[in-house]
Amino acid sequence: MGERIGIVGVGRMGSNIARRLKDCGFTIAAVNDVNVDAAKSLAHELGAPYYSELPQVTKHADVIITVVSDDKAMKHIFHDTGSLLARAKGRLFINCATVSPDTHVKIEHWAEQHEAMTLEACMASSITQARNGTLYLMCGGKLEAFNRAKPILDRLSITNRYIGSAGTAAQVKALVNMVMNINTAALAEGMGLAESLGINLSMLREVFSQTGASSRVLETDGEDMQNHEHSCHFSAEHAAKDCGIAVKLSEEIGLKLPLARTTQKQFERMKALDLGHLDKSGVAEMTFKHGKYHTLRQADDDKES
Amino acid sequence: MGERIGIVGVGRMGSNIARRLKDCGFTIAAVNDVNVDAAKSLAHELGAPYYSELPQVTKHADVIITVVSDDKAMKHIFHDTGSLLARAKGRLFINCATVSPDTHVKIEHWAEQHEAMTLEACMASSITQARNGTLYLMCGGKLEAFNRAKPILDRLSITNRYIGSAGTAAQVKALVNMVMNINTAALAEGMGLAESLGINLSMLREVFSQTGASSRVLETDGEDMQNHEHSCHFSAEHAAKDCGIAVKLSEEIGLKLPLARTTQKQFERMKALDLGHLDKSGVAEMTFKHGKYHTLRQADDDKES
């Protein structure tokens, strides 16, 4: 437990990773977030120091776990003046956010210029798994970085899989989330159409589960869709971002992904209706004829047509 | 085993249903198909009589199982002069084809005018299951018709589920196939993008199976996509038709199903490229950059853009 841990980004995932590592006996040596209150609150909870400046995090920790919101935030914490890379020699940065593969490649390059190491540790699971140390992790970067991170990541995960060089784990993660999000939007259309036809949705979910319509998202999101229960595990906004990463990857190599694009539009539409904070299961409200979100959507439908 | 069975439509599903029932000791009393050679060949194989005229089928059988290709064929065998409904009093028609819910409603109505009964028995499985009597069946129609059909259907299926009145089972079947087909097209985009990125597809399928991207179609179609192996279990043409049924249902009630429509377009595109005979897993060829179908698709891409 020799490595001192720093945490940058204390949202739902970052904070629970910190709690889990603390439980496992690691020293949380630095906490930081642009949301000062959230960072101070977690620091207080864990009895760990809060630092307002990124270089202070790097100074006081050996391994810094970053879980920030997007590409822009990632580039900010690693690139701008006063970033994590100030006096970073010998440090290991484990980057857990879902960002573009090429961002991971860039950040590895920048870190190497400062004689620091980076590893992308992409998470294909949610909050509960972060808290309980049962994440599914896909890692990309130098094998040396993976081996150094392993004792830490093993306490966070049930599967900790080395995929390949920087960017490759983020690519696989983008593919996982793309397929997951399309399957979610597909299920939503099935549930929405069934509701309008007066089909019993519990029966339908059971039939789906026993046939070619079965999927992991049926298990995770089906009942929530039926109950219009969209407390956030994985936000619609996040789903829109993820689809965007996959679509961008495909465009860069000249591939057309009509399903991914259509799904991205559905989640972007939720954002436009100010429903981006709902869980991705909320995409069913784009098809349901009843429920509290219908009136909102209907107005939008009318505007469109 | 008192009821004499007639079979109308001896394609992949119909012929295997007949074989299975024969194995179970039922009397196959009449075989018919617009493809005369196929009908005669099956009749010969089963030692059953072939009849060229539909009223002869009705005359010689008590329960007639129909497995024809589409709405038009269904309406033809039940409505036109010389149809199955000539002297059909007391007969039970079990209709297994995937057709529109309202077609089942119409046919029940017509049959009742002739004092005959109908039951839709929609199959959510494929050829092997038909041959082995392990189909997943969803039935719609009068409960009386279901109860009469039950001893026969039980020998064809592992699950034989009564859904409700005429048309309801076809609705549920349309929803199952819609979600299945979207999930298939989603998986295809994931596999296609991964291939272009140089990701190992066996590894990817394993990661998919352990994460939110997991689905039944990953199990049934994933390996075939990777191997460009598209011998037909469930044709792309059939997938296009099924998506069309769901999209039509949604339009009738004023719902937008963008994913279902996009998926329908992908399968229609396969038909336009003369690939409609491939298994639905062949939709991956719409995204794969390599393989024997790429050149064909590329020409089409170029034309479009």
Interface residues (C-beta under 8 A of the other chain):
Chain A: A124 S125 Y136 M138 T159 R161 I163 T168 Q171 V172 L175 V176 N177 M178 V179 M180 I182 N183 A185 A186 L187 E189 G190 G192 L193 A194 S196 L197 I199 M203 L204 V207 F208 Q210 T211 G212 A213 S214 S215 R216 V217 T220 A246 L249 S250 I253 L255 K256 L257 P258 L259 A260 T262 T263 K265 Q266 T287 K289 D301
Chain B: A124 S125 Y136 M138 T159 R161 I163 T168 Q171 V172 L175 V176 N177 M178 V179 M180 I182 N183 A185 A186 L187 E189 G190 G192 L193 A194 S196 L197 I199 M203 L204 V207 F208 Q210 T211 G212 A213 S214 S215 R216 V217 T220 A246 L249 S250 I253 L255 K256 L257 P258 L259 A260 T262 T263 K265 Q266 T287 K289 D301
